Amino acid sequence: MTGLRIAATAAFVLALAAPAGAQVVPIVTIELSSFSYAPRPIQLAAGKPVRLLFINRSSSGHDFTARKFFRSARILNGTVPEGEVELAGDATAAVELIPARGRYKVHCSHFGHTLMGMSTEIFVQ
């Protein structure tokens, strides 16, 4: 009987923690590596919340600079000072936002990285 009570209590607590109709925010993983981003291009849905998970696969630092994109989006969680996400080597970061429709350019602002191919675009439809 005790096991049944514990299970029932756990189910009740979980039901309270996740309100009915709660949305699960999709995660889009953006990988930064030595002089590239993946996916290329990045495609998002306009007006719908999304969590961008940035993973730096390189041992050196890179950033994800998209000033116009971040300025036009509604940031829900995370920080994007001056429209960029800075990542040390092997680091991760997340930003939750609601993107605005448009086409946005992305690049790494570290010296020479854009010239070496570290750029892409974000398409929000």
Secondary structure by P-SEA (a helix, b strand, c coil): caaaaaaaaaaaaaaaaccccbbbbbbbbbbbcccccccccccccccbbbbbbbbccccbbbbbccaaaaaacccccccccccbbbbcccbbbbbbbbbcbbbbbbbccccccccccccbbbbcc
